[in-house]
Amino acid sequence: MQCAKCGAELPEGAESCPACGERAADSRSGEATQRGFATARRPVVYAGFWIRAAAYLLDSVLLAAALTPFLLPIVRNNHADSSLQQMLQFYGSWTRQSIAFTLLIHLTEWLYSATMESSAWQATVGKRIFGLRVADAEGRRLTFLRATARHFGKYLSSFLFLGFILVAFTEKRQGLHDLIAGTFVLKRV
């Protein structure tokens, strides 16, 4: 039997799902609870390249909106004119402020993605909106360490964009970062 909430395989006689904690069938009746366990296997649908790209774009916009009030004053302190050209020039200037700016952005991205993907949601806000979740090979929630490995694997995936392109060509729609961390991005059916 499989958990209807997270899809994990259930041990015989389990009262709740070991992966997500969803309650199992009532032991007297043997029937599944309203939100509980499915007796038939749900098909596993792996998320493709474009839906994952859209979720990533949405997450990027959300992070940019959240960080702008904190980072804009840093840029303005270094340049009177805060045009896009001046901001890009600041970002690539290799000053202490621009390095701190870059580190803050990467730290925020890491904590956001690793924390959200290892949470009960199993997804960032963008993935959740698109009905996606990140899981290990058994369909379970990621640990923070595995979510961290997945996040930093994205740096390798971004090299010439080839690691992300793998999503379109692998059987289980895994990018290089997914292969490194042993993760899958699943689509809700």
Number of C-alpha atoms within 10 A of each C-alpha: 16 19 27 20 17 22 22 22 17 17 12 7 11 13 15 17 23 15 19 17 13 18 19 24 20 12 11 6 7 10 14 16 13 10 13 19 25 19 12 10 13 12 9 13 15 19 23 18 17 11 16 19 14 14 21 16 13 18 19 14 13 13 15 13 11 11 14 11 10 11 14 13 12 16 22 15 11 15 14 9 12 16 12 9 10 15 18 12 14 21 16 11 12 12 12 9 16 19 15 13 19 15 12 14 15 12 11 14 16 18 15 16 21 25 21 21 28 22 16 15 17 25 26 23 20 21 26 18 11 17 16 25 23 26 26 18 11 13 21 20 25 27 17 17 13 21 29 19 19 25 22 16 19 18 13 16 20 14 10 9 12 13 20 23 17 19 23 15 13 12 9 17 21 25 25 22 24 28 15 17 19 17 24 23 25 20 19 16 9
